[in-house]
Amino acid sequence: MTSGPVASTAVEQDTRIETTGIEIVTPDKRTAKPRDLFWPWFAANISVFGISYASFVYGFGVSFGQAAIVTVIGITLSFLTCGVIALAGKRGSAPTMILSRAPFGVRGQKVPGVFSYLISMGWETFLAIMAVLATATIFTRLGWGGGTGTKVVAMLVVAALIVSASVAGYHLIMKLQSVLTWVTGAVTVAYIVLTVGEIDLSAAAQLPSGSAQSMIGALVMVLTGFGLGWVNIAADWSRYQRRDASGGAIVFWNTFGGAIAPIVLVVYGLALIGTRPDLMAGIEVDPIGTLATLLPTWFLVPFLIAAVLALVSGAVLGIYSSGLTLLSLGLKVKRPVAAGIDGTILTIGAIWVVFFAEDFLGPFQSFLITLGVPIAAWAGIAMADVVLRRKDYDEQALFDATGRYGRWNWSSIVLMAVASVVGWGLVINNFAAEAAWNNWQGYLLGPLGLGGRDGDWAWANLGVLFALVIGFVGYVLLQRGAVRRQESGS
């Protein structure tokens, strides 16, 4: 007897609200092509916010050349992880966290599911906050206010866009993302044209080189700041792919769509901020508003619209998927209702941060970065499971605790716990002053001879990489036989 729905029977049109939730997408609805994956990933990552990441990369004390190398490698590898997870969506036609029941068990999936839900909600709330703050900053420069009234209106507009699109679901989102790609892409190109005169490559090239530790730290930051921030929802957008679609094409379009815009934007930002290091202080507080200071007044409004839409685009993907994750945790409501619940939580959280919290943004980001370690451990396990499997998932067993995937896979749960404990021991709290309660991390840096919390390796964030590798290698070693037995039906 199944514990959840197995197939969707409702007939949906592209113009109607998607009713398919966590159930298996039926063959008649699997009409997407691999190249369709380009649009949601490209649109969600073409935000000019990506330019500001150059400031964070330089924060590790690397040169322009070193920064460019870690940017290209880190962004590409990070979205490649999303491409691998997207293969699971094609093979199982279900959301990411439902497919995670294969390596964790039907009940055991709730362990990574909770972490996935929290980090998705957190980052999408952060994107909404950035959109509101950017609006206030640009309105102030235009002389149109920028105070509480502006923030209230901006919050209402941003929240309405995010909630309405996420409630409408997959079909509208895919159409929306294809439109946003052209709008935000055009404005981003215009931004580059208008600011390229600020760049002096000879000045950027004179920045001193950093150590190996600095490069590794910058690389891990790029990994976690881009693709690894999306990996826990990657299969949600490939579940509408045909089962006979090319796996290589799915990986390519997912990786290419997600990586190409950030690579261009961050490398451009490296040249820009390498020339204008004075921008770094402002970017720490208000990234998009600071970037807007380089623009002529007449371009501020289109820049603001494109910046906000790009942030909204990313938030929509996250809220849509967090609603699916909420359903996978056992909430008995329709998918649009779950998306609406998450949109409401996002709105309340963003309102609290923007209007009431005096010192919240730092601790909030510290909390989200801490969640990144167990998500990296989960990603390693999930990718290993995808690599080991040769057949499609057993659709019935994904919803049946007595099926081949079982209730709990304690090997995976313990492995994720071990990888997380090791990972937290090798990272430090990047917001030590604002979030002193989170300074317990980094406890392995001293015992392992890495210089302690104040050593050269402290800022390298090795824990994220270790959690990912431990999860992947551990699952391959411990579960290879189990996966073979599952696929043979024994």
C-alpha positions in Angstrom: 0.0 0.0 0.0 1.5 3.3 -1.0 1.9 6.2 1.4 1.5 8.9 -1.3 0.3 9.6 -4.8 2.1 7.9 -7.7 0.8 9.4 -10.8 -0.9 12.7 -11.8 -4.2 12.4 -13.6 -5.3 16.0 -13.9 -5.2 17.4 -17.4 -3.2 20.7 -17.3 -2.7 23.3 -19.9 0.2 25.7 -20.0 -2.1 28.6 -19.1 -3.5 26.9 -16.0 -2.2 26.5 -12.5 -0.1 23.4 -12.2 -1.7 20.8 -10.0 1.1 18.2 -10.2 2.7 18.0 -6.8 5.1 15.4 -5.6 3.5 12.6 -7.6 5.2 11.0 -10.6 4.7 13.1 -13.8 2.8 10.9 -16.3 4.3 10.1 -19.7 1.9 12.3 -21.6 3.2 15.4 -19.7 6.9 14.6 -20.2 7.1 16.9 -23.2 10.1 19.1 -22.3 13.3 18.9 -24.3 16.8 19.1 -22.7 17.5 22.5 -24.2 14.4 23.8 -22.3 16.5 23.5 -19.2 18.6 26.4 -20.4 15.9 29.0 -19.7 15.2 28.6 -16.0 18.8 28.2 -15.1 20.0 31.1 -17.2 17.3 33.5 -16.2 17.8 32.8 -12.5 21.6 33.5 -12.7 21.9 36.4 -15.1 21.4 39.0 -12.3 23.9 41.8 -12.1 24.1 40.7 -8.5 26.7 38.2 -10.0 29.1 41.1 -10.7 29.2 41.8 -6.9 30.6 38.3 -6.3 33.9 39.6 -7.7 34.2 41.6 -4.5 33.7 38.4 -2.4 36.4 36.6 -4.4 38.9 39.4 -4.0 38.2 39.3 -0.3 40.3 36.1 -0.2 43.4 38.2 -1.2 43.9 36.7 -4.7 45.1 38.4 -7.9 43.0 39.1 -10.9 44.4 36.1 -12.8 43.9 33.7 -9.8 40.4 35.1 -9.3 39.4 34.5 -12.9 40.7 30.9 -12.8 38.8 30.0 -9.6 35.7 31.7 -11.0 35.6 29.7 -14.2 36.4 26.4 -12.6 34.2 26.9 -9.5 31.1 28.1 -11.3 31.3 25.4 -13.9 31.9 22.6 -11.4 29.1 23.9 -9.2 26.5 23.8 -11.9 27.8 20.4 -13.1 26.6 19.1 -9.7 23.2 20.4 -10.6 23.4 18.7 -14.0 24.1 15.3 -12.4 21.2 15.7 -9.9 19.0 16.7 -12.9 19.5 13.2 -14.3 17.6 11.8 -11.4 14.6 14.0 -12.5 14.6 12.4 -15.9 14.9 8.9 -14.5 12.2 9.3 -11.9 9.9 12.1 -13.1 9.5 13.3 -9.5 10.8 16.3 -7.4 14.4 16.2 -6.0 13.5 15.4 -2.4 11.1 12.5 -3.5 14.0 11.0 -5.5 16.2 11.4 -2.4 14.1 8.6 -0.9 16.1 6.1 -3.0 19.4 6.7 -1.1 17.8 7.7 2.3 14.7 5.6 2.5 11.1 6.8 2.3 11.1 8.1 5.9 14.8 8.8 6.1 14.5 11.4 3.3 13.0 13.7 5.8 16.4 14.3 7.4 18.0 16.0 4.4 14.5 17.3 3.5 14.4 19.5 6.5 17.9 21.0 5.7 16.8 21.5 2.1 13.6 23.3 3.1 15.4 25.6 5.5 18.2 26.6 3.1 15.8 27.1 0.2 13.5 29.3 2.2 16.5 31.2 3.6 18.2 32.0 0.4 15.0 33.0 -1.4 14.1 35.3 1.5 17.6 36.8 1.1 17.0 37.5 -2.6 13.7 39.2 -1.8 15.5 41.4 0.8 18.2 42.3 -1.7 15.5 43.4 -4.2 13.8 45.7 -1.7 17.1 47.2 -0.5 18.2 47.8 -4.1 14.9 49.6 -4.9 15.3 51.9 -1.9 18.9 52.8 -2.8 18.1 53.6 -6.4 14.9 55.6 -5.5 17.0 57.6 -3.1 19.5 58.5 -5.8 16.6 59.5 -8.1 15.2 61.7 -5.4 12.0 59.7 -5.2 12.2 58.8 -1.6 13.7 55.5 -0.7 12.4 55.5 2.9 9.8 53.3 4.6 7.1 54.0 2.0 9.3 53.0 -0.9 10.3 49.8 0.9 6.7 48.9 1.7 5.6 49.2 -1.9 8.7 47.4 -3.1 8.1 44.6 -0.7 4.4 44.2 -1.8 5.4 44.1 -5.5 8.3 41.7 -5.0 6.2 39.4 -2.8 3.3 39.5 -5.2 5.5 38.5 -8.2 7.2 35.7 -6.3 4.1 34.2 -4.8 1.9 34.4 -7.9 4.4 32.8 -10.1 5.3 30.0 -7.7 1.6 29.2 -7.1 1.0 29.1 -10.9 3.7 26.5 -11.2 6.0 24.9 -13.7 4.4 25.9 -17.1 4.1 29.6 -16.3 7.5 29.7 -14.7 9.2 28.2 -17.7 7.5 30.8 -20.0 8.3 33.6 -17.5 12.0 32.6 -17.3 12.3 32.6 -21.1 11.0 36.1 -21.2 13.1 37.3 -18.3 16.2 35.9 -19.9 15.9 38.4 -22.8 14.9 41.4 -20.5 17.5 40.9 -17.9 20.1 39.9 -20.5 19.6 43.0 -22.5 19.9 45.3 -19.5 22.9 43.5 -18.2 24.7 43.9 -21.6 23.7 47.6 -21.5 25.2 47.9 -18.0 28.5 46.4 -19.2 28.5 48.9 -22.2 27.9 51.8 -19.9 30.5 50.9 -17.3 33.3 49.3 -19.4 35.0 52.7 -19.5 35.7 52.4 -15.8 37.9 49.4 -16.3 41.7 49.6 -16.4 43.0 46.1 -16.9 46.6 47.1 -16.2 45.5 48.3 -12.7 43.5 45.1 -12.0 46.5 43.0 -13.2 48.7 44.7 -10.5 46.8 43.2 -7.6 49.1 40.9 -5.6 48.8 37.1 -5.8 47.4 35.1 -2.9 48.5 31.8 -1.4 47.2 28.4 -2.3 44.9 28.6 0.7 43.5 31.8 -0.5 42.7 30.3 -3.9 41.1 27.2 -2.4 39.0 29.4 -0.1 37.9 31.5 -3.1 37.1 28.4 -5.1 35.0 26.9 -2.4 33.1 30.2 -1.9 32.3 30.3 -5.6 31.2 26.6 -5.5 28.8 27.3 -2.6 27.6 30.7 -3.9 26.4 29.4 -7.2 25.6 25.8 -8.2 25.7 24.2 -4.8 23.1 26.7 -3.7 20.7 25.2 -6.3 21.7 21.6 -6.2 18.9 20.5 -3.8 16.2 21.5 -6.3 17.9 20.6 -9.6 15.7 17.6 -10.4 12.5 19.6 -9.9 13.0 21.2 -13.4 14.0 18.0 -15.2 11.1 15.8 -14.1 9.1 16.9 -17.2 11.8 15.5 -19.5 11.1 12.3 -21.5 12.7 9.2 -20.1 14.5 8.6 -23.4 16.0 12.1 -23.5 19.8 12.2 -23.7 21.4 12.2 -20.3 24.4 14.0 -21.6 22.2 16.8 -23.1 20.4 17.3 -19.8 23.7 17.6 -17.9 25.0 20.0 -20.6 22.0 22.3 -20.8 21.7 22.5 -17.1 25.4 23.2 -16.6 25.7 25.6 -19.5 22.5 27.5 -18.7 23.4 28.0 -15.1 27.1 28.7 -15.5 27.6 30.9 -18.6 26.0 34.1 -17.3 27.7 34.0 -13.9 31.1 33.3 -15.4 30.8 36.4 -17.7 29.4 38.6 -15.0 31.9 37.6 -12.2 34.9 37.9 -14.6 33.7 41.3 -15.7 33.2 42.2 -12.0 36.8 41.2 -11.3 38.0 43.6 -13.9 35.7 46.4 -12.7 36.3 46.0 -9.0 40.0 45.3 -9.6 40.1 48.8 -11.1 37.7 50.3 -8.5 38.4 48.6 -5.1 36.6 51.4 -3.4 33.3 49.7 -4.4 34.0 46.7 -2.2 32.8 48.4 1.1 29.4 49.4 -0.4 28.9 46.0 -2.0 29.1 44.3 1.4 26.0 46.3 2.5 24.0 46.8 -0.7 25.5 45.0 -3.7 23.1 46.1 -6.4 22.7 49.6 -5.1 26.4 50.1 -5.1 26.8 48.9 -8.7 24.1 51.4 -9.7 26.3 54.3 -8.5 28.3 53.9 -11.7 25.3 54.5 -14.0 23.9 57.6 -15.5 20.6 58.7 -14.0 18.6 58.0 -17.1 19.5 54.3 -17.0 18.6 53.7 -13.3 15.0 52.8 -13.8 15.6 50.0 -16.4 18.5 48.8 -14.4 16.4 48.6 -11.2 13.6 46.8 -13.1 16.0 44.2 -14.5 17.8 43.7 -11.2 14.6 43.2 -9.3 13.2 40.8 -11.9 16.4 38.8 -11.9 16.3 38.4 -8.1 12.6 37.6 -8.3 13.4 35.0 -11.0 15.8 33.2 -8.6 13.3 33.4 -5.7 10.5 32.0 -7.8 12.5 28.9 -8.6 13.4 28.4 -4.9 9.9 29.0 -3.5 8.4 26.6 -6.1 10.8 23.9 -5.1 10.6 24.6 -1.3 6.8 24.0 -1.7 7.5 20.6 -3.2 10.0 19.8 -0.4 7.3 20.8 2.1 5.0 18.3 0.5 7.7 15.6 0.6 7.9 16.1 4.4 4.3 15.1 4.8 2.2 18.2 4.6 -1.2 17.2 3.1 -2.1 20.1 0.9 -2.1 20.8 -2.8 1.1 22.1 -4.5 -0.2 25.6 -5.1 -1.2 25.9 -1.4 2.3 24.7 -0.3 3.8 27.4 -2.6 1.5 30.0 -1.1 2.5 29.0 2.4 6.2 29.3 1.6 5.6 32.7 -0.2 3.8 33.9 3.0 6.7 32.8 5.2 9.2 34.5 2.8 7.2 37.8 2.9 7.0 37.8 6.7 10.7 37.0 7.0 11.7 39.7 4.5 9.5 42.3 6.2 11.0 41.5 9.6 14.6 41.9 8.3 13.9 45.1 6.3 11.8 47.0 8.8 12.4 45.7 12.3 15.6 43.7 12.7 18.5 46.0 13.7 21.3 43.3 13.4 19.9 40.4 11.5 21.4 40.1 8.0 24.8 39.0 9.2 23.5 36.3 11.6 21.0 35.2 8.9 23.7 34.7 6.3 25.9 32.9 8.9 23.0 30.5 9.6 22.5 29.8 5.9 26.2 29.2 5.3 26.2 26.7 8.2 23.3 24.8 6.5 25.5 24.6 3.4 27.7 22.0 4.9 25.0 19.3 5.4 23.5 20.2 2.0 27.0 19.5 0.5 27.1 16.2 2.3 23.6 15.3 0.9 24.7 16.4 -2.6 27.7 14.0 -2.5 25.4 11.2 -1.5 22.7 12.1 -4.1 25.2 12.4 -6.9 26.8 9.1 -6.0 23.4 7.4 -6.1 22.7 8.8 -9.5 26.1 7.6 -10.8 25.6 4.1 -9.4 22.2 3.5 -10.8 21.7 2.1 -14.3 17.9 1.9 -14.3 15.0 4.2 -13.8 13.6 4.6 -10.3 10.9 2.3 -9.0 8.0 4.8 -9.0 5.8 2.8 -6.6 8.7 2.2 -4.1 9.3 6.0 -3.8 6.0 6.2 -2.0 6.0 2.9 -0.3 7.9 2.5 2.9 7.8 -1.3 2.5 9.2 -1.2 -1.0 12.8 -1.7 -2.2 14.1 1.6 -0.8 12.8 0.9 2.7 11.8 3.2 5.5 15.3 4.3 6.7 18.7 3.9 5.1 20.8 4.4 8.2 24.1 4.1 6.3 23.2 7.3 4.4 21.9 9.1 7.4 25.0 8.3 9.5 27.2 9.2 6.5 25.5 12.5 6.1 26.0 13.2 9.9 29.6 12.2 9.8 30.3 14.4 6.7 28.5 17.3 8.4 30.5 17.0 11.6 33.8 16.9 9.7 32.6 19.7 7.5 31.6 22.0 10.3 35.0 21.3 12.0 36.8 22.7 8.9 34.9 25.9 8.3 34.7 29.1 10.4 31.9 31.5 11.0 32.3 34.3 8.4 30.2 36.6 10.6 31.9 36.1 13.9 31.0 39.6 15.3 27.4 39.6 14.2 26.7 35.9 15.0 28.9 35.0 18.0 26.6 32.1 18.8 27.9 30.4 15.7 31.6 30.5 16.6 31.6 26.8 17.6 32.7 25.8 14.1 36.3 25.2 13.0 37.0 22.8 15.9 39.2 20.6 13.7 41.4 23.2 12.2 43.7 23.2 15.3 43.9 19.4 16.0 44.6 18.7 12.3 47.5 21.1 12.2 45.8 23.6 9.9 46.6 26.7 12.1 43.4 26.9 14.1 40.6 29.4 13.5 43.1 32.2 12.9 45.4 30.2 10.5 45.8 30.5 6.8 43.5 27.6 6.1 40.6 29.0 8.3 39.0 31.0 5.5 39.4 28.3 2.9 36.1 26.7 3.9 37.6 23.3 3.4 34.6 21.8 5.2 32.2 22.2 2.3 34.5 20.2 0.0 35.2 17.6 2.6 31.5 17.1 3.3 30.8 16.7 -0.5 33.7 14.3 -1.0 32.9 12.2 2.1 29.3 12.0 1.1 30.1 10.9 -2.5 33.0 8.5 -1.7 31.3 7.1 1.4 28.1 6.3 -0.5 29.9 4.6 -3.3 31.9 2.4 -0.9 29.0 1.6 1.4 26.0 1.4 -0.9 27.2 0.0 -4.2 26.0 -3.5 -3.4 22.7 -2.2 -1.9 22.0 -0.2 -5.1 22.6 -3.3 -7.3 20.3 -5.4 -5.1 17.6 -2.7 -5.4 17.8 -2.6 -9.1 17.8 -6.4 -9.4 14.6 -6.5 -7.2 16.2 -8.7 -4.6 
